[in-house]
Amino acid sequence: MDAILLSGLVGAIVGAATAIAAQFLGHRLATKRELLRFQIQSFERFRREFSEDENLRQISIKKEPLTDDEIDDYLGFFEEIGLYFHRNLVDVELVDEILGDSIIDAWEDEHIRRAIGSVRGAEDDPTYFRYFERLAKHLIEMRDKRIKK
């Protein structure tokens, strides 16, 4: 009789533990799916804004040096993407595929880099455009790894 009772108790504990584990796993998978959906939606919003915003389009194709206001608009847009990247809220591989060249080109542009340094120095704040910088460096690292393969 004790063996039957013990067996029933062990079965109940195992069943409860399995149910809890299944619920935890289900929640984790649902959360992961929601994050992935949000990352893709965030990317799509950035892609659409970059391609449809007349000001950003004009800045992206401009051949002569950008004005301070244009640099601020352009980098402000990339800074927002960088913040989403920093918080893992945008699909960085999609960003790289569609916007990566523009972001890297902006980071590597000497005129833009001097403007960033000027803003950081004038404001005595080295964090201006730091998310843009981190994103650009990450995209450069991704590109370099692709090239080495």
One Martini backbone bead per residue (centre of mass of N, CA, C, O) as a GRO file, in nm:
protein
  149
    1MET     BB    1   0.058   0.063  -0.021
    2ASP     BB    2   0.303   0.255   0.003
    3ALA     BB    3   0.401   0.216  -0.290
    4ILE     BB    4   0.150   0.334  -0.423
    5LEU     BB    5   0.158   0.610  -0.289
    6LEU     BB    6   0.446   0.686  -0.378
    7SER     BB    7   0.395   0.654  -0.681
    8GLY     BB    8   0.173   0.872  -0.696
    9LEU     BB    9   0.345   1.107  -0.588
   10VAL     BB   10   0.567   1.096  -0.803
   11GLY     BB   11   0.376   1.133  -1.043
   12ALA     BB   12   0.268   1.412  -0.957
   13ILE     BB   13   0.538   1.558  -0.954
   14VAL     BB   14   0.621   1.501  -1.244
   15GLY     BB   15   0.371   1.624  -1.375
   16ALA     BB   16   0.405   1.911  -1.259
   17ALA     BB   17   0.689   1.963  -1.369
   18THR     BB   18   0.613   1.927  -1.666
   19ALA     BB   19   0.400   2.151  -1.680
   20ILE     BB   20   0.587   2.382  -1.601
   21ALA     BB   21   0.796   2.343  -1.824
   22ALA     BB   22   0.597   2.379  -2.062
   23GLN     BB   23   0.508   2.663  -1.986
   24PHE     BB   24   0.785   2.795  -1.994
   25LEU     BB   25   0.854   2.720  -2.287
   26GLY     BB   26   0.610   2.852  -2.420
   27HIS     BB   27   0.673   3.139  -2.323
   28ARG     BB   28   0.955   3.163  -2.447
   29LEU     BB   29   0.870   3.120  -2.744
   30ALA     BB   30   0.669   3.354  -2.758
   31THR     BB   31   0.871   3.577  -2.687
   32LYS     BB   32   1.063   3.525  -2.923
   33ARG     BB   33   0.856   3.576  -3.149
   34GLU     BB   34   0.790   3.868  -3.066
   35LEU     BB   35   1.073   3.982  -3.098
   36LEU     BB   36   1.111   3.912  -3.395
   37ARG     BB   37   0.871   4.075  -3.495
   38PHE     BB   38   0.972   4.348  -3.386
   39GLN     BB   39   1.243   4.357  -3.537
   40ILE     BB   40   1.114   4.359  -3.820
   41GLN     BB   41   0.933   4.607  -3.782
   42SER     BB   42   1.160   4.801  -3.721
   43PHE     BB   43   1.309   4.771  -3.980
   44GLU     BB   44   1.077   4.852  -4.170
   45ARG     BB   45   1.054   5.137  -4.064
   46PHE     BB   46   1.341   5.227  -4.138
   47ARG     BB   47   1.332   5.162  -4.438
   48ARG     BB   48   1.093   5.342  -4.508
   49GLU     BB   49   1.210   5.607  -4.406
   50PHE     BB   50   1.466   5.608  -4.585
   51SER     BB   51   1.301   5.587  -4.866
   52GLU     BB   52   1.063   5.825  -4.803
   53ASP     BB   53   1.244   6.041  -4.694
   54GLU     BB   54   1.347   6.311  -4.857
   55ASN     BB   55   1.580   6.410  -4.681
   56LEU     BB   56   1.737   6.141  -4.656
   57ARG     BB   57   1.769   6.089  -4.958
   58GLN     BB   58   1.931   6.345  -5.024
   59ILE     BB   59   2.163   6.294  -4.829
   60SER     BB   60   2.251   6.004  -4.939
   61ILE     BB   61   2.327   6.146  -5.244
   62LYS     BB   62   2.514   6.354  -5.165
   63LYS     BB   63   2.828   6.491  -5.269
   64GLU     BB   64   2.856   6.711  -5.094
   65PRO     BB   65   2.896   6.844  -4.815
   66LEU     BB   66   2.745   6.849  -4.527
   67THR     BB   67   2.556   6.989  -4.318
   68ASP     BB   68   2.489   7.013  -3.993
   69ASP     BB   69   2.186   6.945  -4.024
   70GLU     BB   70   2.223   6.693  -4.198
   71ILE     BB   71   2.394   6.537  -4.003
   72ASP     BB   72   2.190   6.534  -3.774
   73ASP     BB   73   1.967   6.382  -3.925
   74TYR     BB   74   2.126   6.134  -4.018
   75LEU     BB   75   2.244   6.049  -3.737
   76GLY     BB   76   1.978   6.038  -3.587
   77PHE     BB   77   1.872   5.798  -3.742
   78PHE     BB   78   2.115   5.605  -3.679
   79GLU     BB   79   2.091   5.628  -3.371
   80GLU     BB   80   1.820   5.485  -3.347
   81ILE     BB   81   1.911   5.220  -3.463
   82GLY     BB   82   2.140   5.181  -3.254
   83LEU     BB   83   1.954   5.160  -3.011
   84TYR     BB   84   1.801   4.911  -3.106
   85PHE     BB   85   2.051   4.737  -3.126
   86HIS     BB   86   2.143   4.759  -2.829
   87ARG     BB   87   1.840   4.633  -2.743
   88ASN     BB   88   1.745   4.414  -2.950
   89LEU     BB   89   1.506   4.567  -3.166
   90VAL     BB   90   1.673   4.477  -3.426
   91ASP     BB   91   1.756   4.344  -3.733
   92VAL     BB   92   2.086   4.351  -3.818
   93GLU     BB   93   2.090   4.193  -4.087
   94LEU     BB   94   1.889   4.376  -4.233
   95VAL     BB   95   2.037   4.636  -4.192
   96ASP     BB   96   2.287   4.548  -4.345
   97GLU     BB   97   2.155   4.485  -4.623
   98ILE     BB   98   2.014   4.786  -4.659
   99LEU     BB   99   2.193   5.008  -4.457
  100GLY     BB  100   2.498   4.948  -4.414
  101ASP     BB  101   2.647   5.126  -4.623
  102SER     BB  102   2.544   5.399  -4.517
  103ILE     BB  103   2.654   5.373  -4.230
  104ILE     BB  104   2.950   5.324  -4.300
  105ASP     BB  105   2.994   5.573  -4.475
  106ALA     BB  106   2.933   5.773  -4.252
  107TRP     BB  107   3.157   5.681  -4.054
  108GLU     BB  108   3.396   5.714  -4.284
  109ASP     BB  109   3.341   6.010  -4.295
  110GLU     BB  110   3.536   6.275  -4.229
  111HIS     BB  111   3.330   6.506  -4.193
  112ILE     BB  112   3.148   6.355  -3.994
  113ARG     BB  113   3.360   6.287  -3.779
  114ARG     BB  114   3.426   6.581  -3.713
  115ALA     BB  115   3.140   6.658  -3.624
  116ILE     BB  116   3.127   6.465  -3.389
  117GLY     BB  117   3.372   6.577  -3.238
  118SER     BB  118   3.258   6.864  -3.206
  119VAL     BB  119   3.009   6.792  -3.041
  120ARG     BB  120   3.152   6.647  -2.812
  121GLY     BB  121   3.331   6.891  -2.736
  122ALA     BB  122   3.117   7.121  -2.701
  123GLU     BB  123   2.948   6.932  -2.487
  124ASP     BB  124   3.124   6.746  -2.314
  125ASP     BB  125   3.020   6.463  -2.480
  126PRO     BB  126   3.102   6.131  -2.579
  127THR     BB  127   2.788   6.019  -2.643
  128TYR     BB  128   2.751   6.127  -2.907
  129PHE     BB  129   2.661   5.887  -3.129
  130ARG     BB  130   2.719   5.596  -2.999
  131TYR     BB  131   2.514   5.407  -3.143
  132PHE     BB  132   2.616   5.455  -3.422
  133GLU     BB  133   2.905   5.366  -3.374
  134ARG     BB  134   2.845   5.075  -3.283
  135LEU     BB  135   2.697   4.990  -3.536
  136ALA     BB  136   2.917   5.048  -3.743
  137LYS     BB  137   3.131   4.860  -3.618
  138HIS     BB  138   2.961   4.604  -3.642
  139LEU     BB  139   2.923   4.612  -3.951
  140ILE     BB  140   3.223   4.600  -4.016
  141GLU     BB  141   3.272   4.329  -3.881
  142MET     BB  142   3.075   4.170  -4.057
  143ARG     BB  143   3.208   4.236  -4.327
  144ASP     BB  144   3.491   4.120  -4.261
  145LYS     BB  145   3.391   3.828  -4.219
  146ARG     BB  146   3.278   3.788  -4.505
  147ILE     BB  147   3.543   3.839  -4.662
  148LYS     BB  148   3.712   3.600  -4.523
  149LYS     BB  149   3.530   3.351  -4.643
   0.00000   0.00000   0.00000
